Structures are given as C-alpha cells and as structure tokens.
C-alpha cells in the first residue's frame, strides 16, 4: 500500500517529535505541535495505518508510538531534507581544523569535533596507506650500520622503520641510496611499488647489492606489507545520553562492537566519492549494531578518497543534522589535505 501525503506528513512529525523528546508520540500531541489540518481522530486512523504497514510501533500499552527501522528509512529517503549548517557552525569547523599541526592532530581534532557536533560516537580512519602514494623517502644514518627509513605519504601518513645493514656504509653512499629510492618510488602508488623495489636491487652494482637488498626488504614491509589501518574514536560517553528505548535497553553489544577495529573499518570504509551512507538498525550487517544507526562518508583531497569517517548512535537520531555535519566535516578535512 502506498502512503498518501498526509500519512507521510504524520510519520515525519512522529519521527521529529520522538527524536527531540525521547518520548513515544500520541495523536493529541501531534495535532497540538504540528499544523496537520485534521482532527486527532483522523491522525489516530493514519497512525493505525502506519502501524499496520510497519512504520511505527507501540512500545508498551496505552502509550504513544515510536518509529521502526522501516519508518526511519522512509523518513531518511523521502521525508527529510539535509539541514544546512549555520555560518557559525561552518566557522567553528574551519577554525577548529585549521589549527592542526600534523596528520595525527587533524585526525584527533576531526574525531572530537564530530562527536561534539553530533553528540554521537565518532570514528575517523587515518588516510589508508593502500590508497596513498609515496611523497618522499628519507634515510637517516643512525650509525654506519643502521639507518632510519622514514616514508612520508601524500596523505600525510608517516611510517618509520629501522634498517640493520650487513656492513658499514659511508654517509656519501647513504646520500646516493636516498637519491635512487626517491627517483624510483616518489609519486608512485604504494600498491604499485613492489616490482619497482625489486628493480632497485636488480639495477644495483654487485658491491652494494647486499645493502640495497636489506633496504628493499624493509621498504616492502613499510610500503606494502605493514599497511595496517588506524582509527580514532571519540564520544563513547554520548551513548548514555538517550532514553530507555535506545539500543533496545542495553549498551553492552554496541560497546563490544566499538572495541573491534575490524568492525569499525567495515562501518566507515569502502565508500565511493561523494556518497553518504546511512545504515539504520537491522540494515547493519553486524549483529551487535542492530539497535544502532551509522552515518558515514569518505574524505580526501579533491575527488580522491583516502579514508572514511562517520558517527554511530541510536536509531533515534537527528538524521538531517547528522548527515549535514558528517558531509561538512569530511569536506573540510579533504580541503585541508589538499592544501597540505
């Protein structure tokens, strides 16, 4: 059965009121708070149809109604308009992020900002090494037989490894090694580097091949094999702000899920450019998050996505405001990465 405009308007009013008040919504309150232009009896009939269709439910006897996952989904897809951020909110985002001194600072500021603005749990993925390119490789002599290898990615990620050399290497030779690895690898996608690293060894003079092979093995480990993803999390205490009906009355499964990095990466990773994903309740593949909603998007310089960010909270969420905030913060972080 397709719902007419009036029933859709009643559903929209129920979602907005429940999100704001945390209380089940009755027909009398709807008529008083919203210009629906009909009597409480008509609204009651509309609510009965919405309940029959599975868009709202009665949490306990003689109470009002609350939206179901299907009701929230219909609201997000058809009834809500993404709220424009106020100039003050935009300035606050810009000011907060512009003071960041390095990538760690950017990520930690971003995750705190998202948690504060949305009052939900925020998750930010560090720029993924799998999606990054080599900006520069630095070789810093520690002694004649030890070198610190520093890999700086175009996304600002920095990885450091110690290289133990098979025999002493003079400083001039280290300078030559630095030049050769940068000529070969700078600007290349990390995923494309293994054959190039092997080429460095193959092209080497026999007397320095053992040194280059040592360096190549650590290079491969740094560029490809140890590209573990990192995450920042903030705002877990926001989970306790809600009402008794949030998270089906227990936070434990949600808290357990938040401790698993693999789960968090699944929630906010694998996003296409300029898409915002909203997963509501049972739409989440992870059992422990069937009582939660997740709003996530990708971020990066220009049209390149280098990581994901998002928020997690109860299904009783301010979707228009949350979607707008997640998108805006992602855009500002992308601009910041592009400038730097």
C-alpha positions as CSV (number, residue, x, y, z in Angstrom):
1,X,0.0,0.0,0.0
2,X,1.4,3.4,-0.9
3,X,1.0,6.1,1.7
4,X,-0.6,9.3,0.8
5,X,0.9,12.7,1.6
6,X,-1.0,13.2,4.8
7,X,0.2,9.9,6.3
8,X,3.7,10.7,5.2
9,X,3.4,14.0,7.0
10,X,2.2,12.3,10.1
11,X,5.2,9.9,10.0
12,X,7.5,12.8,9.6
13,X,6.0,14.6,12.6
14,X,6.3,11.4,14.7
15,X,10.0,10.9,13.8
16,X,10.8,14.6,14.5
17,X,9.0,14.6,17.8
18,X,10.4,11.3,19.1
19,X,14.0,12.3,18.2
20,X,13.5,15.6,20.0
21,X,11.6,14.4,23.1
22,X,12.7,10.8,23.5
23,X,9.0,10.1,24.5
24,X,6.6,8.0,22.5
25,X,4.3,10.3,20.4
26,X,0.5,10.4,20.7
27,X,-2.1,11.7,18.3
28,X,-3.2,14.6,20.6
29,X,0.4,15.9,20.9
30,X,0.9,15.7,17.1
31,X,-2.2,17.8,16.4
32,X,-1.1,20.4,19.0
33,X,2.5,20.6,17.8
34,X,2.1,20.4,14.1
35,X,-0.2,22.1,11.5
36,X,-1.6,18.9,10.2
37,X,-5.0,20.4,9.4
38,X,-7.0,17.4,10.6
39,X,-8.6,16.1,13.8
40,X,-7.0,13.9,16.4
41,X,-9.4,11.1,15.3
42,X,-8.1,11.3,11.7
43,X,-4.5,11.3,12.9
44,X,-5.3,8.2,15.0
45,X,-6.6,6.5,11.9
46,X,-3.4,7.5,10.0
47,X,-1.3,6.2,12.8
48,X,-3.1,2.9,12.8
49,X,-2.3,2.5,9.0
50,X,1.3,3.4,9.6
51,X,1.5,0.8,12.4
52,X,-0.1,-1.8,10.2
53,X,2.4,-1.1,7.5
54,X,5.3,-1.5,9.9
55,X,6.5,2.2,10.0
56,X,5.7,2.8,13.7
57,X,5.1,0.6,16.7
58,X,3.7,0.8,20.2
59,X,6.5,0.2,22.7
60,X,4.1,-0.6,25.6
61,X,0.3,-0.4,26.2
62,X,-1.6,2.9,26.4
63,X,1.5,4.8,25.2
64,X,2.2,6.8,22.0
65,X,4.0,5.4,19.1
66,X,7.7,5.3,18.1
67,X,9.2,4.9,14.6
68,X,10.5,1.5,13.5
69,X,13.7,1.0,11.4
70,X,11.5,1.0,8.3
71,X,9.9,4.3,9.5
72,X,13.3,5.9,9.9
73,X,14.4,4.6,6.5
74,X,11.3,6.1,4.8
75,X,12.0,9.4,6.7
76,X,15.6,9.5,5.5
77,X,14.9,8.6,1.9
78,X,11.7,10.6,1.3
79,X,10.7,13.0,4.0
80,X,13.8,14.7,5.4
81,X,15.8,17.5,3.9
82,X,19.5,17.7,4.9
83,X,19.9,20.7,7.2
84,X,22.2,23.4,6.0
85,X,24.9,24.2,8.6
86,X,24.7,27.7,10.0
87,X,27.5,30.1,9.2
88,X,28.6,29.9,12.9
89,X,28.8,26.1,12.7
90,X,30.9,26.3,9.5
91,X,33.2,28.8,11.0
92,X,33.6,26.7,14.1
93,X,34.6,23.6,12.0
94,X,37.0,25.7,10.0
95,X,38.6,27.3,13.0
96,X,38.9,24.0,14.9
97,X,40.6,22.1,12.0
98,X,42.8,24.9,10.6
99,X,45.0,24.9,13.7
100,X,46.1,21.3,13.2
101,X,49.9,20.9,13.1
102,X,50.2,17.4,11.5
103,X,48.1,14.4,10.4
104,X,47.7,13.0,13.9
105,X,46.4,16.3,15.0
106,X,44.0,16.6,12.0
107,X,42.5,13.1,12.8
108,X,42.2,13.7,16.5
109,X,40.6,17.2,16.0
110,X,38.2,15.7,13.4
111,X,37.0,12.9,15.6
112,X,36.5,15.2,18.6
113,X,34.7,17.7,16.5
114,X,32.3,15.1,15.0
115,X,31.5,13.7,18.4
116,X,30.8,17.2,19.8
117,X,28.7,18.5,16.9
118,X,26.5,15.3,16.5
119,X,26.5,14.2,20.2
120,X,27.2,10.6,18.9
121,X,30.2,8.3,18.8
122,X,32.6,9.4,16.1
123,X,35.0,7.3,14.1
124,X,37.7,8.6,11.8
125,X,40.0,6.3,9.7
126,X,43.5,7.6,9.2
127,X,44.3,8.0,5.5
128,X,44.7,4.5,4.2
129,X,48.2,3.5,3.0
130,X,46.6,1.3,0.4
131,X,45.2,4.4,-1.2
132,X,48.2,6.6,-0.7
133,X,51.3,7.5,-2.9
134,X,54.9,8.0,-1.8
135,X,55.7,11.7,-1.4
136,X,59.2,11.2,-0.1
137,X,61.6,8.6,1.4
138,X,64.2,9.8,3.9
139,X,67.2,7.8,5.0
140,X,68.7,9.0,8.3
141,X,72.1,7.4,9.3
142,X,72.0,6.3,13.0
143,X,75.4,4.7,12.8
144,X,77.5,3.2,10.0
145,X,75.4,0.0,10.1
146,X,72.0,1.4,11.0
147,X,69.6,3.7,9.0
148,X,66.2,5.1,9.9
149,X,63.9,4.8,7.0
150,X,61.1,7.4,7.0
151,X,58.3,7.1,4.5
152,X,56.1,10.2,4.0
153,X,52.8,9.5,2.1
154,X,51.0,12.2,0.0
155,X,48.2,12.0,2.6
156,X,50.5,13.0,5.4
157,X,50.9,9.5,6.9
158,X,54.4,8.9,8.2
159,X,55.9,5.4,8.7
160,X,59.3,4.8,10.3
161,X,61.4,1.6,10.3
162,X,65.0,0.8,11.4
163,X,67.2,-0.9,8.8
164,X,70.1,-3.0,10.0
165,X,72.8,-3.0,7.3
166,X,75.0,-6.1,6.6
167,X,78.2,-4.0,6.7
168,X,79.3,-0.4,7.4
169,X,78.1,2.2,4.8
170,X,79.7,5.7,4.4
171,X,77.5,8.8,4.6
172,X,78.0,9.5,0.9
173,X,76.6,6.1,0.0
174,X,73.5,6.8,2.1
175,X,73.0,10.0,0.1
176,X,73.2,8.0,-3.1
177,X,70.8,5.4,-1.8
178,X,68.3,8.2,-0.8
179,X,68.5,9.7,-4.3
180,X,68.0,6.3,-6.0
181,X,65.0,5.2,-4.0
182,X,63.3,8.6,-4.4
183,X,63.9,8.6,-8.2
184,X,62.3,5.2,-8.4
185,X,59.4,5.5,-5.9
186,X,58.4,9.1,-5.3
187,X,54.9,9.8,-6.6
188,X,54.1,6.1,-7.1
189,X,51.0,4.5,-5.5
190,X,52.1,2.2,-2.6
191,X,50.3,-0.7,-4.2
192,X,52.4,-0.3,-7.3
193,X,55.8,-0.3,-5.6
194,X,56.8,-4.0,-5.2
195,X,58.2,-4.5,-8.7
196,X,59.9,-1.1,-8.5
197,X,61.6,-2.0,-5.2
198,X,62.8,-5.3,-6.8
199,X,64.1,-3.2,-9.7
200,X,66.3,-1.2,-7.3
201,X,68.1,-4.4,-6.2
202,X,68.4,-5.8,-9.8
203,X,69.9,-2.5,-11.1
204,X,72.4,-2.2,-8.2
205,X,76.2,-2.7,-8.6
206,X,77.3,-6.1,-7.2
207,X,79.3,-4.5,-4.4
208,X,76.3,-2.6,-2.9
209,X,73.6,-5.2,-3.7
210,X,73.6,-6.7,-0.2
211,X,73.0,-3.2,1.3
212,X,70.2,-2.5,-1.2
213,X,68.6,-5.9,-0.6
214,X,68.4,-5.1,3.1
215,X,66.9,-1.7,2.4
216,X,64.5,-3.2,-0.2
217,X,63.2,-5.8,2.3
218,X,62.3,-3.0,4.9
219,X,60.9,-0.8,2.1
220,X,58.5,-3.6,1.1
221,X,57.5,-4.1,4.7
222,X,56.9,-0.4,5.1
223,X,55.1,0.3,1.7
224,X,53.1,-2.8,1.3
225,X,53.1,-5.5,3.9
226,X,52.6,-3.3,7.0
227,X,49.8,-1.1,5.7
228,X,47.6,-1.8,8.7
229,X,44.7,0.7,9.0
230,X,44.5,3.0,12.0
231,X,41.4,4.6,13.6
232,X,40.5,7.3,16.1
233,X,37.3,7.1,18.2
234,X,35.6,9.7,20.4
235,X,32.4,10.4,22.2
236,X,31.6,6.9,23.6
237,X,30.0,8.6,26.6
238,X,27.4,10.1,24.3
239,X,25.8,6.6,24.1
240,X,24.5,7.1,27.6
241,X,22.6,10.3,26.8
242,X,19.5,8.6,25.4
243,X,16.2,7.3,26.7
244,X,15.3,3.8,27.9
245,X,14.2,2.7,24.4
246,X,17.5,3.4,22.8
247,X,19.7,0.4,21.9
248,X,16.8,-1.9,22.9
249,X,17.6,-1.2,26.5
250,X,21.2,-2.4,26.6
251,X,24.5,-0.8,25.6
252,X,26.7,-3.8,26.0
253,X,26.6,-5.2,22.5
254,X,27.3,-1.8,21.0
255,X,30.3,-1.2,23.3
256,X,31.7,-4.6,22.5
257,X,31.4,-3.8,18.7
258,X,33.2,-0.5,19.3
259,X,36.2,-2.4,20.7
260,X,36.7,-4.3,17.4
261,X,38.7,-2.3,14.8
262,X,37.7,-4.7,12.0
263,X,34.1,-3.9,12.7
264,X,34.7,-0.1,12.8
265,X,36.6,-0.2,9.5
266,X,33.7,-2.1,7.9
267,X,31.3,0.6,9.1
268,X,33.2,3.6,7.6
269,X,35.5,2.1,5.0
270,X,34.8,1.2,1.3
271,X,33.0,4.3,0.4
272,X,32.6,5.8,-3.0
273,X,33.4,9.5,-3.6
274,X,30.7,12.0,-2.7
275,X,28.3,9.4,-1.2
276,X,26.9,9.4,2.3
277,X,25.8,6.0,3.6
278,X,23.1,5.7,6.2
279,X,22.6,2.3,7.8
280,X,19.6,2.0,10.2
281,X,19.1,-0.7,12.8
282,X,18.7,-4.1,11.1
283,X,20.4,-2.8,7.9
284,X,23.7,-3.2,9.8
285,X,25.4,-6.5,8.9
286,X,27.0,-6.7,12.4
287,X,24.6,-8.3,14.9
288,X,25.8,-6.2,17.8
289,X,24.8,-3.0,16.0
290,X,21.3,-3.9,15.0
291,X,20.0,-1.4,17.5
292,X,22.2,1.4,16.2
293,X,22.4,3.7,13.2
294,X,25.6,4.7,11.3
295,X,26.1,7.7,9.1
296,X,29.4,7.6,7.2
297,X,31.2,9.1,4.2
298,X,34.6,9.1,2.5
299,X,37.1,12.0,2.7
300,X,40.2,13.0,0.8
301,X,41.8,15.7,-1.4
302,X,39.6,16.6,-4.4
303,X,37.8,13.5,-5.8
304,X,40.3,11.1,-4.2
305,X,39.0,9.1,-1.2
306,X,41.8,8.2,1.2
307,X,39.8,7.3,4.3
308,X,36.3,7.2,5.9
309,X,34.7,8.9,8.8
310,X,31.3,8.7,10.4
311,X,29.2,8.6,13.5
312,X,27.3,5.9,15.3
313,X,24.3,6.4,17.6
314,X,20.8,5.2,18.4
315,X,18.3,4.8,15.6
316,X,16.5,7.7,17.3
317,X,18.9,10.1,15.6
318,X,18.7,13.6,14.1
319,X,19.4,12.3,10.6
320,X,19.2,15.6,8.6
321,X,21.5,17.3,11.1
322,X,23.9,14.4,11.4
323,X,24.2,13.8,7.6
324,X,24.9,17.5,7.1
325,X,27.6,17.6,9.8
326,X,29.3,14.4,8.6
327,X,29.4,15.7,5.0
328,X,30.7,19.2,6.0
329,X,33.4,17.8,8.3
330,X,34.6,15.4,5.5
331,X,34.7,18.3,3.0
332,X,36.8,20.5,5.3
333,X,39.2,17.6,6.1
334,X,39.6,16.9,2.4
335,X,40.3,20.6,1.7
336,X,42.9,20.6,4.5
337,X,44.7,17.6,3.0
338,X,44.6,19.2,-0.5
339,X,46.2,22.4,0.8
340,X,49.0,20.5,2.7
